[in-house]
Amino acid sequence: MRRGLAEAGLDCGCREAANDLLDRIGWDEDVIRRTGGLADARRMRDSIVIVLALLEELDSLTLDEPDRSAFHELAGLFDDISEFAAFGADAARRAAGGGNS
């Protein structure tokens, strides 16, 4: 947009006002992205806390557990933590103003 404004040959006052507006829009978009990143990071933290509570079942299992599916369910919970942590890390980077998103 800035290039288009520069090529339009607007007078200095109008061009300056337009550039100021574009700067504010860019700042607003950055704040929105960073706010969303922080909210997502908090949600991932809360999700991990819930999964950790579910993993307490691990203490009640023994090797002779008759229901072997319990071990598969626990493995899935560890997978969930991994996915939540990766998403949370990306979200924290967005909150910092960087990252891949």
SERO-4910 file (N, C-alpha, C, O; in steps of 0.05 Angstrom, whole numbers):
BEGIN
 pado doro    nc1    nc2    nc3   cac1   cac2   cac3    cc1    cc2    cc3    oc1    oc2    oc3
  Met    A     16    -24      0      0      0      0     17     25      0     11     45    -14
  Arg    A     39     24     16     56     47     17     68     54    -10     70     77    -17
  Arg    A     76     34    -25     87     39    -52     66     52    -70     72     70    -85
  Gly    A     41     42    -68     19     53    -84     15     82    -76     10     99    -94
  Leu    A     16     89    -51     13    117    -42     36    134    -53     32    156    -62
  Ala    A     60    123    -52     83    138    -62     81    143    -92     88    165   -101
  Glu    A     71    123   -106     68    126   -135     45    143   -143     43    153   -166
  Ala    A     26    147   -125      2    163   -131      8    193   -132     -7    208   -143
  Gly    A     31    201   -122     39    229   -123     22    247   -106     17    270   -114
  Leu    A     14    237    -83     -2    254    -65     15    276    -53     40    274    -51
  Asp    A      1    298    -44     17    319    -31     28    309     -5     18    289      6
  Cys    A     48    322      6     63    313     29     44    309     54     47    289     68
  Gly    A     26    328     59      9    325     82     -9    301     80    -13    287    100
  Cys    A    -20    296     57    -38    273     53    -22    247     56    -31    228     68
  Arg    A      1    247     43     18    223     44     26    216     73     26    193     81
  Glu    A     33    237     88     42    233    116     18    222    132     22    204    149
  Ala    A     -5    233    129    -29    224    143    -35    194    136    -41    178    154
  Ala    A    -32    188    110    -37    160    102    -17    141    114    -24    120    123
  Asn    A      9    149    114     30    133    126     26    129    156     30    108    167
  Asp    A     17    150    170     11    148    198    -11    128    203    -10    112    222
  Leu    A    -32    129    187    -54    110    189    -44     82    185    -52     64    200
  Leu    A    -28     78    164    -17     51    159      0     41    182      0     17    189
  Asp    A     15     59    195     31     52    218     13     42    241     19     22    254
  Arg    A     -8     57    246    -27     50    267    -40     23    262    -43      7    280
  Ile    A    -48     18    237    -60     -7    229    -41    -30    234    -48    -51    245
  Gly    A    -16    -26    226      5    -46    230      9    -52    260     12    -75    267
  Trp    A      9    -31    276     12    -34    305    -12    -50    316     -8    -68    333
  Asp    A    -36    -43    308    -60    -56    318    -59    -86    310    -66   -103    327
  Glu    A    -51    -92    286    -50   -120    278    -29   -135    294    -34   -158    301
  Asp    A     -7   -122    300     14   -135    317      3   -140    345      8   -162    356
  Val    A    -12   -121    356    -23   -125    383    -43   -148    383    -44   -164    401
  Ile    A    -60   -149    362    -80   -171    360    -66   -198    358    -73   -217    372
  Arg    A    -45   -199    341    -30   -225    338    -17   -233    364    -17   -256    372
  Arg    A     -4   -214    377     10   -220    402    -10   -227    424     -4   -245    440
  Thr    A    -33   -214    426    -53   -220    446    -64   -248    441    -67   -264    461
  Gly    A    -69   -255    416    -78   -282    410    -57   -303    417    -64   -325    427
  Gly    A    -32   -297    412    -10   -315    419     -9   -321    449     -6   -343    458
  Leu    A    -12   -299    465    -12   -303    494    -36   -319    503    -33   -337    521
  Ala    A    -59   -314    492    -83   -329    499    -80   -359    492    -87   -377    507
  Asp    A    -69   -364    468    -64   -392    460    -44   -406    477    -47   -429    484
  Ala    A    -23   -392    485     -3   -403    503    -15   -411    530     -9   -432    541
  Arg    A    -32   -393    540    -46   -400    565    -64   -424    563    -66   -440    581
  Arg    A    -79   -425    540    -96   -448    536    -80   -474    535    -89   -495    546
  Met    A    -57   -474    522    -40   -498    520    -29   -505    548    -28   -529    554
  Arg    A    -22   -485    563    -13   -491    591    -35   -504    607    -31   -524    620
  Asp    A    -59   -494    605    -82   -505    619    -88   -534    609    -95   -551    625
  Ser    A    -85   -538    583    -90   -565    572    -69   -585    583    -76   -607    590
  Ile    A    -44   -576    585    -23   -593    595    -28   -600    624    -24   -622    633
  Val    A    -37   -580    640    -43   -585    668    -65   -607    671    -63   -624    688
  Ile    A    -85   -605    654   -107   -625    655    -96   -653    648   -103   -673    661
  Val    A    -79   -654    627    -68   -680    619    -50   -691    641    -50   -715    646
  Leu    A    -35   -674    654    -17   -683    676    -34   -695    698    -26   -715    710
  Ala    A    -57   -684    704    -75   -695    724    -84   -723    716    -86   -741    732
  Leu    A    -90   -726    690    -99   -752    680    -76   -773    681    -81   -797    685
  Leu    A    -52   -763    679    -29   -782    679    -23   -793    707     -7   -811    710
  Glu    A    -36   -782    727    -33   -792    754    -42   -821    756    -34   -836    774
  Glu    A    -58   -830    737    -67   -858    736    -43   -876    732    -45   -900    740
  Leu    A    -22   -866    722      2   -882    717     12   -895    743     22   -917    743
  Asp    A      9   -881    765     18   -891    791      3   -915    800     13   -931    817
  Ser    A    -21   -919    790    -37   -942    799    -34   -966    781    -45   -988    787
  Leu    A    -19   -963    760    -16   -986    741      8  -1003    749     28   -993    760
  Thr    A      6  -1029    744     28  -1047    748     33  -1062    722     17  -1061    703
  Leu    A     55  -1077    720     61  -1091    696     41  -1113    690     37  -1120    667
  Asp    A     27  -1123    710      7  -1144    706    -21  -1133    702    -41  -1146    707
  Glu    A    -22  -1107    694    -48  -1094    689    -64  -1111    668    -54  -1116    646
  Pro    A    -88  -1119    676   -104  -1136    657   -114  -1121    633   -117  -1132    611
  Asp    A   -118  -1095    636   -127  -1079    613   -104  -1064    601    -97  -1042    609
  Arg    A    -92  -1077    581    -68  -1065    567    -75  -1039    552    -57  -1024    546
  Ser    A   -100  -1035    546   -107  -1010    532   -101   -985    550    -98   -963    539
  Ala    A    -99   -989    576    -93   -967    593    -65   -955    586    -61   -931    588
  Phe    A    -46   -972    578    -19   -963    571    -21   -947    545     -6   -928    541
  His    A    -38   -956    526    -41   -941    501    -54   -914    506    -46   -894    493
  Glu    A    -73   -913    524    -85   -888    531    -65   -869    544    -65   -845    537
  Leu    A    -48   -879    561    -27   -862    573     -8   -852    551      1   -829    552
  Ala    A     -1   -869    533     17   -861    511      4   -838    495     18   -819    487
  Gly    A    -22   -840    491    -36   -818    477    -35   -792    492    -33   -771    481
  Leu    A    -37   -794    519    -35   -770    535     -7   -757    533     -5   -732    531
  Phe    A     14   -773    532     40   -762    528     42   -749    501     55   -728    498
  Asp    A     30   -761    481     30   -749    454     15   -722    455     24   -703    442
  Asp    A     -7   -721    469    -22   -696    472     -5   -674    484     -5   -652    475
  Ile    A     10   -681    505     27   -661    518     48   -650    497     53   -626    496
  Ser    A     59   -668    482     78   -660    462     66   -640    442     78   -620    435
  Glu    A     42   -647    432     29   -629    413     21   -602    426     25   -581    414
  Phe    A     11   -604    450      3   -579    464     28   -561    469     27   -537    466
  Ala    A     50   -574    476     75   -559    482     85   -546    456     94   -523    457
  Ala    A     85   -560    434     94   -548    409     77   -525    400     87   -504    392
  Phe    A     50   -528    403     32   -506    396     36   -483    415     37   -459    407
  Gly    A     40   -489    441     44   -468    461     70   -453    456     71   -429    461
  Ala    A     91   -467    448    116   -454    442    113   -434    419    123   -412    420
  Asp    A     99   -443    398     94   -425    375     77   -401    384     82   -379    375
  Ala    A     58   -406    401     41   -384    410     57   -364    427     53   -340    425
  Ala    A     75   -374    444     92   -357    460    109   -339    442    114   -316    447
  Arg    A    119   -351    420    135   -336    401    118   -314    387    128   -292    383
  Arg    A     93   -320    381     75   -300    370     70   -278    390     70   -254    383
  Ala    A     68   -285    416     63   -265    437     88   -247    439     85   -223    447
  Ala    A    111   -258    434    136   -242    435    139   -224    411    156   -206    410
  Gly    A    123   -228    390    125   -212    366    140   -225    344    147   -212    324
  Gly    A    146   -251    347    160   -265    326    146   -292    320    122   -294    325
  Gly    A    161   -311    312    150   -338    307    144   -343    278    150   -327    261
  Asn    A    132   -366    274    127   -376    247     99   -368    236     94   -371    212
  Ser    A     82   -358    254     54   -353    245     50   -324    238     28   -316    230
***
